[in-house]
Amino acid sequence: MSQGSKIQDQVHTVQPGENLISIAKAYYGPKYAAHWITLYNLNRNVIGENPDLIQSGMELVIPDISEFL
């Protein structure tokens, strides 16, 4: 990747049956499922105080973490 270029963050609309771990796996791969906490911390204002209570229809920002992997 050239210096100065950055992959844009994405927005994910939560679907029925999803949780932060399944979303992290979908975007980052099973090896990086622990990044659910990154998703939670970035989206705490949408999710609220309990990361287990995400709801269908919530729009979550999915950050590009490739530079950290």
N, C-alpha and C positions, 0 to 999 in steps of 0.2 A: 504494500500500500504506500503510495507516495505521501511525503510529509505534507500536512495540511489537509489531506482528504480524510473524511470520517464517514463511516456508515451511519446513516440516520437512525435515531431511535424509532421504534415502531409502536403502534397502538393496537392492543388486543382486546376484543370484546369477549368477555367471559361467557362461555357456553354452559348449559346444564351439565352437571357432573364434574366439572373441572375444579381443580384446586391449585394453589400456587406451585406445588411440586410438579403437577402434571404440566402446567404451563411452562415452568422452567425447563423441564425435560424436552418439551416440544421445540423450544427456541434454542436451547443451549446444548441439548443432548443429555442422555441418561447419566453420563459421568459428572455432569455439572448441576444435578438436581438440587444440590445444596444452595444454589443461588436463588432459591425461592425467597430467602431473606432479603436479598437485593431487591427483588420485585416488591416485597412487602414494604421495605423502608422507603422506596421511591414512591409508592402508591398509598401510603398510610392515610393521606388525606381523603382518598376515595374509599378505601377499605374500612377504616376505623381502627379501633384498638385491638380487635381480635382477628388475626390473620386466617383463622379457620372459617370466618363468616363472609367469604366472598359470594357474590350473588350474580346470577345470569344477567347479562346486560351491562355490567360494570365495564368501563373502558379503562384499561390499565396501560401505562407506558412500559414498554419493554426496552430497556436500555441495551445498547451495543456494548458488550463486555469483552469483545474479541481481543482487545489489547491487553487484557488481564489473564487470558487463558493460555 
